[in-house]
Amino acid sequence: MAESQAKSPGGGESGGDQSPRATQRDQQKVGMQMQRKVANQAKMASSRSLLTKDLSRKVLITAALK
């Protein structure tokens, strides 16, 4: 129990002997990785809807031009 609490994110007190800069860098790295994962998932999920939107927009534009 104590180990899991110490390792939980936001529990920076446990790493008091480490330099704060290093822990901050690690946290930033993890944050960036998570952001990339979420962004990629969002892209995958929205790519279909975006494609259909683009297609409908192109159809509307070509219909308006004719």
N, C-alpha and C positions, 0 to 999 in steps of 0.2 A: 504493500500500500504506500509506504513512504517513498519508495523508488519512483512509482508511477506519478506521485504528486510532484516530486522534484523534477521529473522530466517533462511534465506538462508544459505546453507553450504558455508564455507569459510568466513562468516561474523563474525569473532571472536571478532571484536571490540565491538559488542553489549554486550558481556558478560564480560566486563572489571572488574566488581565488583566480579566475581567469581574467584577462584584460577585457574591459567592457567593449573596446573597439572590435575585438575578434568576434565576440558573441553577437554584436550588432551586425557585423558583416555576414555571419552565418545566417542570422535571422533574415537579413535582406535577401540572401541567396535563396533561401527556402521560400520566401514570399514571392520572389520573381518566378521561381519554378511553378508555384501554385497558380500565379496569375497566368502564366503561359498555358498551363494545363486547362484552366477554366476558359481562357480565350479560345484555345483550339477546340474545346468541346462546344463552345458557343458557335464558332464558325461552322463546325460540322452540322450542328442542329439547324442553324439559320441559313445554311447554304442553299438548301432546297427552296425555302420560302423566298430567298433573295433571287434565285434563278427564275422562279415563277413570276416574281414581281418584275424583273428585268424583261422577261419575255412579254408579259402583258403590256409593259410600257412601250416596248419596241413595236408591238402590234398596233397599239393606239397611235404611236407616232407615224408609222407607215400608213395607217388608215387616214390620218389627218392630212398627210402629204398628198395622198392620191386625189 
